[in-house]
Amino acid sequence: MENLAQNKSSGTGRIQEQNIDYTAIAQSKKFKSLIQAKRNFIVPMCVFFIIFYYTLPILTSYSNILNIPAIGSITWAWLYAFGQFIMTWALCMIYTRKASSFDKLADEIIEELQKRGQQ
């Protein structure tokens, strides 16, 4: 009983009390699949971002490979740094699109909870 919490929502102007068993939600298959899907997406994206981000200072500090001119007097270091901005925007757009599927799974979990509460 200690895992139950009261939720007061005023969607239609009325206050409704609803007992929510967060432990049951956390142990449900849909919630576990949501967490697993988020982990499978977020962890590789973060690893890629960190590696891509830290490669520039490491390469410029310990080698001269990025000091080679690429276009006129513009070196590869400048192109790589510009690429980091593009990569950041791209990852943001990818995450925004993927987050909608996470939201759909979360909505399904909420609907299932509400159906169980009405029975």
N, C-alpha and C positions, 0 to 999 in steps of 0.2 A: 504494500500500500504506500510505502514511502517513495516509490518510483513514480507515483501519479502526481501530476501537477494540474492545477486549475488554470484554464485559459479563458480570459474574458475578451470577447471580440464584439465590436459594435458596427458590423457591416451594414445593418439596416436601421441603425439607431437604437436597437435593443441590445441589452447586455445578455450574452449567453454564457453559461458556465459549461465547460466541457472538461472531463477528466482525460488527460493524455498520458498514456503509459510509454514514456520515452525508452524504457528498456525493451519493451516489445517491439517498438519501431526499429531500434538499433539491431535487434536480433532477426529482423525480417529479411527474407531473401532479396527483396527489391531494394532495400536500403543498403545491404551489403554489396549488391551489384552496382548501385550508384557510386558508392565509395570506391569500389574496385575500378570502375570506369574512369572516375576522376583521377585516381592514382595512376592508372595506366597512361593517361594523357598528360597530366601535369608533370610527373617526374621526368620523363624523357625530354619534354619541352624545357624544363628548368636546367637539366644537364646540358642540353644543346646550347641554351642561352649563355650559361656560365662559361662553357668552353669557348664559344665564339667570342664572347666579351673579353675574356682574359688572354686570348691568343694574341691580340694586338699589342698590349704592353709587354708581354713576354717576348714576342718576336722582335719588337723594336729595341728592347733592352739588351737582349743576348745575341742578336744576329743582325746582319745587314741586308737580309733578303728582301725586306719591304722598302728599302731605300733605292731600289732600282727604278728608274723612270718608266712609267707606263704610257702616259700620253703627254708628250712634250716634257715639261718640267714637273708634271704632277707624278708623284711616286705612288707605288702600290700601297704605302701606308695610308695616304690620303683616301684612296679608293676603298681600302678595307674599313677605314673609319666611317666613311660615307655609307658603306654597306651595313654597318652596325645600326645606323638609323633606319634603313630600309628593313633590316631584319626585325627590329623592335616593332615597327608598325605592322609588319606581316604577322608576327606572333600575336600581336594584340587582336588583329582581325580574325585570325584562325581561332583564338581562344573565344572570342565573342560568338562566333558561329557555333563552336562546340558547346559552349555554355548553354545554348538553347536546348540541346538534347539533354543536358543535365537537368535543366529546369523542367522538362517534360517528365523525366523520371521522378523528380521530386513531387511534381503535381500528382502523378499516379499514386505515390505513397500517401499523400495527403487525402486524396479521394478514397483510397482504400481504408484509411483510418476513419474518415467520416462515415463511410458505409457501415463499418463495424460498430461505430457509435450509435447509429440509428437503429440497429437491429436489437 
